[in-house]
């Protein structure tokens, strides 16, 4: 969700916004989400495998838990990359509060 610039720009600023309400207010973004998710799935799978191998991710029940460093590496990042990282962090927390993953998958019209 955070990689696609129009979706990133439309994301709510507060985690209290319900996923279903946000999707209803953004039908074009919702309609294109399954295709965008399919397009990035190979890279996401590779990243998950590497994160699990390196020990920065672990499977915790029906979720994936991360062990991210407390602070980001001190490298110069473009404004877009900074925005993607910040919004990805938001999305992780937001979806974490959205309830069971199966419900979020159904709302987003994707399968794990």
N, C-alpha and C positions, 0 to 999 in steps of 0.2 A: 504494500500500500504506500510505503514511504518513497519508493523509487519513482513512481509515476507522478510527474510534476503536477498535473491538474488534480489528482487525488490528494497529494500532499498538501496543496494549497487549500483544498476544501475540508481537510480534516478539522474536527472541532478542536477547541483549545482547552476544553475541560473534560475530564474522564467521566463526568456525571451525565454527559450526553449519551443516550442509549444507541447502540449500534443500529438496531432496527429503525429508529427514528432518523438517524443520520442517512442511512441507505435510502429511506423513503424520500428524503429531501434531495437526494443526489442520484436520481434514476439512471442517468447516462453513465456515471461512474460505476454504478452497480452493474449495469448491463455489460460493460467491458471488462469487469474484473475477472471472470473465469478465463477469458482468452489471455489476459496479462499474466495471470497466475500460471497458466500452462506454459507460457513462453519462458518464464524464469525458473520453472520447476527443476530443470537439470542443474542449474547453478546452485539453487537452494539445497538440493540433495547433496551435492558435493560439499557445500559449506557445512551442512549438518554432520556429514561423515567426518570431516576434518575436525570440527569442534568436539565431537564425541571422542575421536582418537586422541586429541590433544588434552582432553580433560577439562575444557572450558564449558562444555555442555554435558548434561546428563538427562536421562529419561526418568521422569518422576511421575509415575502413574500414567495418566493420559496427557501429560504435558512435558515440554522440554524446558529444563531449568538451566540458566546460564550462570557462569561464574566470571562475569566481566571484571576487568580491572577497575579499581576505584576511580582512576582518572585516565583520560585518553593519552596516547603517546604524544610527545611534543614534536609533531610534524606539521608543516603548513598544509592546511586543507583548504580547498576552494569553498566559497560561500555555499555553493550547492551541496557539496559533500557534508558540510557542517549541518545544513538544513535537513538533509536526508538522515543523518545520525540522530539529530534531535527529535525529528518526527517519528523515526523508527522506535526510539526509546518510549515516546508517548504511546504509539500504537501497541507496543508490547504490554504496557501497563493497562491500557484501555481494554484490549481484548482479554487480558487476564481477569478483569473485573466484569466482563460481559457474560459470564456464566460458563456452562460446559462447552468445550470446543465444538461438539457436534452441533450445537445451536448456532454458533458463529459460522460454521461451515455451511449450514443450511441457508442462513441469511445471505451469505456471500455467493451462494450457488456453486460451491466447489466441493470436492471430495478430498480427504487426506490421501 
